[in-house]
C-alpha cells in the first residue's frame, strides 16, 4: 500500500520553462493532462516500470559536463506534502530525456539514485495532509490541483535544503475533477423494473451528474419490439440502436431532436461521457467512457384528448427546476394538477401554465 500514491502525483505535469541553477534548463512533453478520474493503484514508486508512460522531461546542460542533483517537491492545492532528491551517476553533457518512470520512484534508475532517505510513500502523504487520508487509502485522488516543483543543481555531496515555497523552481500541475456517477431521472425506470408506459414522445431526457469542465455527454437510445422487454443481461446487445448523439455534439441540456418513436415498442436509454484518466487523457480519440445504467419505458400513443401524465411531466421538465429534479430523485411523480397563486389547474390549462413559466424562477412545493 505504501507504493501507490506518490507515483500518481507524477503523472500530470504542466510545464513552465525550466528553472536552471547554473546552466541547466528543463522542459516537459506533453505539456498537461486534465482528468475526471484517477486511481492511485496505477502508479507504484517501488515498481516504476509498471507505470503508464505519460510524459518526458528534457534536461539540458548548456555548460561543461558535470554530475547533477535533481529535487522533486510535491504540493496539493498549494500546500507542501513531500520532497525527494536524486543524484546522477554520470556527467550530463548536452541533453538527457527522462520519463515519469525515472522521476517518480524510490528505486535507482538508469541515470539517478536517491540522495538521502526515499520519501515517496503513501505514509508520508497522509502524515503531511490529513484531508487526503481517506481518499488516498481508498485508492484515488480527490478533486484538486496537484503541483510538482522541480529544481536542478550541480552535484554537491551535502544535503540539499530548499524552501518549497521560495522562488527559483519550475512548477508542474494537474487539475483533477472527478466525474462521479451519472444518475438517470426521466423518462422511464431502471432496467429490471416494470417499464412504465410513456404517452407522447419524450421531449427531454434528464439525468444528474457532476460537471467537470471536460464532460461531453452522449445520449444513446435502443429500440425493442412490443413482445420483447429488455433486462439487465440483454439491454445492451439486443434490439436496435435508435438514436445516438452525433459525434462532435453534446447533450448538455438533456434535449433531443424529434425522434420517430413507434407505438407499442420498448426503449432503453443511457448517458455516456468520455473517461479521462491516466491511461486515456483528453476527449479526442478517447475510447474509455463512463456510462450510466439504463432506463427503460414503453411508448404508447393515446387515442383520446386527455392529457397524459407523461406529457404533463415532459412539460414540467422544460422548467429545468432544481427542486423538481430533487423530487424526481426521491421517487415523487406528478399527478397532473398544479396549484398556482391560489388556483388549481389541470389538463390543457396546466400545460399552458407550465409553458408560460419557462425561463422564470419558481418555488415548487409538495402537496398531500
C-alpha positions in Angstrom: 0.0 0.0 0.0 2.9 2.3 0.6 3.7 2.4 -3.0 0.5 3.7 -4.5 0.1 7.4 -4.0 3.2 9.4 -4.9 3.5 8.0 -8.3 0.1 9.2 -9.1 1.4 12.7 -8.4 4.0 12.2 -11.1 1.5 11.6 -13.8 0.3 15.0 -14.7 2.9 17.6 -15.4 2.1 21.1 -16.6 5.3 22.7 -17.9 6.7 26.1 -17.4 10.2 27.0 -18.8 12.6 25.0 -16.7 14.3 26.6 -13.7 18.1 26.5 -14.2 20.6 26.7 -11.4 23.8 27.5 -13.3 23.5 26.4 -17.0 20.6 23.8 -16.7 17.2 24.0 -18.3 14.1 21.8 -18.1 11.1 21.1 -20.4 8.3 18.6 -20.2 6.5 16.9 -23.1 3.4 16.8 -23.3 2.5 20.0 -21.6 -0.5 19.0 -19.5 -3.2 16.4 -18.6 -6.6 17.1 -17.2 -8.6 14.1 -15.8 -12.0 13.3 -14.4 -10.9 10.0 -12.9 -7.5 9.0 -11.4 -6.6 5.8 -9.5 -3.5 5.5 -7.3 -3.2 1.8 -8.0 -1.8 2.5 -11.5 1.4 4.1 -10.2 3.9 2.4 -8.0 7.1 4.2 -6.9 8.6 0.9 -5.8 7.9 -0.7 -9.2 8.3 2.3 -11.6 8.4 0.2 -14.8 4.7 -0.7 -14.2 3.6 2.9 -14.6 2.0 4.1 -17.8 4.3 6.3 -19.8 2.8 9.8 -19.6 5.4 12.5 -20.0 9.1 13.0 -20.9 11.4 15.5 -19.2 14.2 17.0 -21.2 17.2 18.2 -19.0 19.8 20.3 -20.9 23.2 21.2 -19.6 24.4 24.2 -21.6 27.8 24.3 -19.8 30.6 21.9 -19.1 29.8 18.2 -18.5 29.1 17.5 -14.8 27.0 15.4 -12.5 23.7 16.9 -11.3 21.3 16.8 -8.4 17.5 16.8 -9.0 14.9 17.7 -6.4 11.2 17.0 -6.7 8.7 18.7 -4.4 5.0 17.7 -4.3 2.2 20.1 -3.3 -1.6 19.7 -3.1 -3.6 22.9 -3.7 -0.5 24.9 -2.8 0.2 23.0 0.4 3.6 21.2 0.6 3.4 17.5 1.0 6.8 15.7 0.4 10.0 16.1 -1.4 12.8 13.7 -2.6 16.3 14.3 -4.0 18.3 12.3 -6.7 21.9 12.5 -7.9 23.1 11.4 -11.3 25.6 8.5 -11.8 27.4 10.2 -14.7 28.2 13.6 -16.0 25.5 15.3 -18.0 26.8 16.5 -21.4 24.1 18.1 -23.6 20.5 16.8 -23.1 19.0 13.9 -21.1 15.5 12.6 -21.6 13.6 11.1 -18.6 10.1 9.7 -18.3 7.9 9.7 -15.3 9.2 6.2 -14.5 12.7 7.8 -14.0 11.4 10.7 -11.9 8.8 9.4 -9.5 10.5 6.4 -8.0 12.0 5.1 -4.9 14.4 2.9 -6.9 17.7 3.7 -8.6 17.2 4.2 -12.3 19.5 4.1 -15.3 20.6 7.7 -14.7 19.9 8.5 -11.0 20.0 7.2 -7.5 18.1 8.5 -4.5 20.0 11.0 -2.3 19.2 10.6 1.3 16.0 8.8 2.5 13.5 7.8 -0.1 10.3 9.7 0.9 7.9 8.9 -1.9 5.3 6.9 0.0 1.7 6.9 1.0 2.6 7.2 4.7 4.5 10.5 4.0 1.5 11.9 2.1 -1.2 11.2 4.7 1.0 12.3 7.6 1.6 15.7 5.8 -2.1 16.3 5.0 -4.9 14.6 6.9 -7.6 15.8 4.5 -6.2 13.5 1.8 -6.0 10.4 4.1 -9.4 8.8 3.4 -9.3 9.3 -0.3 -5.7 8.2 -0.7 -6.2 5.0 1.3 -9.3 4.3 -0.8 -7.1 4.3 -3.9 -7.9 7.6 -5.6 -7.1 11.3 -5.6 -10.0 13.7 -4.8 -10.8 16.9 -6.7 -8.0 19.4 -6.5 -4.8 20.8 -8.1 -1.7 18.8 -7.8 1.6 20.6 -8.2 5.2 19.3 -8.7 8.1 21.7 -8.3 11.5 20.8 -9.8 15.0 22.1 -9.0 18.3 21.1 -10.7 21.8 22.0 -9.5 25.4 20.9 -10.0 26.2 17.9 -7.9 27.2 18.6 -4.3 27.8 16.0 -1.5 25.9 17.9 1.1 22.1 17.6 1.7 20.0 19.9 -0.5 17.7 22.1 1.7 15.2 24.2 -0.2 12.2 26.2 1.0 9.4 24.6 -1.3 7.6 28.0 -1.2 10.6 30.0 -2.3 11.2 31.2 -5.9 13.6 29.5 -8.3 11.7 26.4 -9.2 9.8 25.0 -12.2 6.2 24.0 -11.3 4.0 21.4 -13.0 0.3 20.9 -12.2 -2.7 18.9 -12.9 -6.4 19.6 -12.4 -8.4 16.6 -11.1 -12.2 16.9 -11.4 -13.9 13.6 -10.7 -16.9 12.8 -13.0 -18.6 10.6 -10.4 -21.8 8.7 -11.3 -24.5 9.6 -13.8 -28.0 9.1 -12.4 -30.9 9.0 -14.8 -34.1 10.8 -13.8 -36.6 10.8 -16.6 -38.2 9.1 -18.6 -38.7 5.5 -17.6 -37.3 3.4 -14.7 -34.1 1.4 -14.2 -33.8 -1.7 -16.4 -35.1 -4.8 -14.5 -38.2 -2.9 -13.2 -41.5 -2.9 -14.9 -41.3 -0.3 -17.7 -43.9 2.4 -17.5 -46.0 3.5 -20.4 -44.9 6.8 -21.8 -47.6 8.7 -23.7 -46.4 11.2 -26.4 -42.8 11.2 -27.4 -40.5 12.4 -24.6 -39.0 15.7 -25.5 -36.4 15.6 -22.8 -34.0 13.1 -21.2 -33.0 14.2 -17.8 -30.0 13.0 -15.7 -27.9 14.2 -12.9 -24.1 14.2 -12.7 -21.1 16.4 -11.8 -19.8 18.8 -14.4 -16.0 18.6 -14.6 -15.4 21.0 -17.4 -14.3 18.3 -19.8 -17.6 16.3 -19.9 -19.3 15.9 -23.3 -22.4 13.9 -22.7 -23.9 11.5 -25.3 -27.4 10.1 -25.3 -27.8 6.6 -26.6 -31.3 5.0 -27.1 -32.0 1.4 -28.1 -35.4 0.1 -29.5 -37.1 -3.2 -28.9 -40.2 -4.9 -30.3 -43.6 -4.8 -28.4 -43.2 -8.5 -27.4 -39.7 -8.1 -26.0 -38.8 -6.4 -22.7 -35.0 -5.9 -22.3 -33.4 -6.9 -19.0 -30.1 -6.4 -17.3 -28.4 -9.1 -19.4 -29.8 -8.2 -22.8 -30.4 -4.4 -22.8 -27.0 -3.5 -24.3 -26.8 -6.2 -27.0 -30.3 -6.8 -28.3 -32.7 -4.5 -30.2 -31.5 -1.8 -32.5 -29.7 1.5 -31.9 -32.5 4.0 -32.3 -30.5 7.2 -31.6 -27.0 8.4 -30.7 -25.8 11.9 -30.2 -23.9 12.8 -33.3 -20.1 12.9 -33.0 -18.9 16.4 -32.2 -22.1 17.4 -30.4 -23.0 17.2 -26.7 -26.3 16.5 -24.9 -25.6 19.0 -22.2 -29.2 20.2 -21.7 -31.0 16.9 -22.0 -33.0 18.0 -25.0 -33.1 15.7 -28.1 -34.3 16.3 -31.6 -37.7 14.8 -32.6 -37.5 11.1 -32.8 -39.9 8.7 -34.6 -40.9 6.6 -31.6 -43.1 3.6 -32.6 -46.3 2.9 -30.8 -46.0 -0.2 -28.6 -42.2 -0.5 -28.7 -39.9 -0.5 -25.7 -37.0 1.9 -25.5 -33.9 1.9 -23.3 -31.6 4.9 -22.9 -28.4 5.8 -21.1 -25.9 8.7 -20.9 -22.2 8.3 -21.6 -19.2 10.6 -21.2 -15.6 10.3 -22.0 -13.5 9.0 -19.1 -10.2 10.8 -19.0 -7.7 9.1 -16.7 -4.0 8.2 -16.5 -4.5 5.8 -19.5 -6.8 8.0 -21.6 -6.3 11.7 -21.2 -8.3 14.2 -23.2 -11.6 13.6 -25.0 -10.2 13.5 -28.6 -9.8 9.9 -29.7 -10.6 8.6 -26.2 -12.3 5.2 -26.2 -12.7 5.0 -22.5 -16.1 6.1 -21.2 -18.2 6.5 -18.0 -21.7 5.1 -18.5 -24.9 5.4 -16.6 -27.2 2.5 -16.1 -30.1 2.0 -18.5 -33.6 3.4 -18.1 -36.5 1.6 -19.9 -40.0 2.7 -21.0 -42.8 1.7 -23.3 -44.1 4.2 -25.8 -47.9 4.3 -26.2 -49.9 6.7 -28.4 -53.0 8.0 -26.7 -56.2 7.9 -28.7 -58.3 10.4 -26.7 -57.9 14.1 -25.9 -56.9 13.7 -22.3 -53.6 15.0 -21.1 -51.3 12.1 -20.1 -49.1 12.2 -17.0 -46.1 11.6 -19.3 -46.9 14.7 -21.3 -47.5 16.6 -18.1 -44.1 15.6 -16.7 -42.4 16.3 -20.1 -43.7 19.9 -19.8 -42.6 20.2 -16.2 -39.1 19.0 -17.3 -38.9 22.1 -19.6 -38.8 24.3 -16.5 -35.4 22.8 -15.6 -36.2 23.4 -11.9 -33.7 22.0 -9.4 -36.5 21.4 -6.8 -38.4 19.3 -9.3 -35.3 17.3 -10.2 -34.7 16.6 -6.5 -38.3 15.4 -6.1 -37.9 13.1 -9.0 -34.7 11.7 -7.5 -36.6 11.0 -4.3 -39.2 9.0 -6.2 -42.1 11.5 -6.5 -44.3 11.6 -9.6 -46.7 14.4 -10.7 -50.4 13.7 -10.6 -51.4 16.2 -13.3 -52.5 19.1 -11.1 -50.8 22.4 -10.4 -51.7 24.9 -7.7 -50.6 28.4 -8.7 -51.4 31.7 -7.0 -54.4 30.2 -5.2 -55.9 28.5 -8.2 -55.9 24.8 -9.4 -55.0 23.9 -13.0 -55.3 20.6 -14.8 -55.5 19.3 -18.4 -54.6 21.7 -21.2 -54.8 24.7 -18.8 -52.0 23.1 -16.7 -49.9 22.6 -19.8 -50.4 26.2 -20.9 -49.5 27.5 -17.5 -46.3 25.4 -17.4 -45.2 26.8 -20.8 -45.8 30.4 -19.6 -43.4 29.7 -16.7 -40.4 28.5 -18.8 -37.4 30.6 -18.0 -38.8 32.1 -14.8 -37.7 31.4 -11.2 -40.4 29.4 -9.4 -40.8 27.8 -6.0 -42.1 24.2 -6.0 -43.9 22.7 -3.0 -45.2 19.2 -2.3 -48.9 18.7 -1.5 -50.6 15.7 0.1 
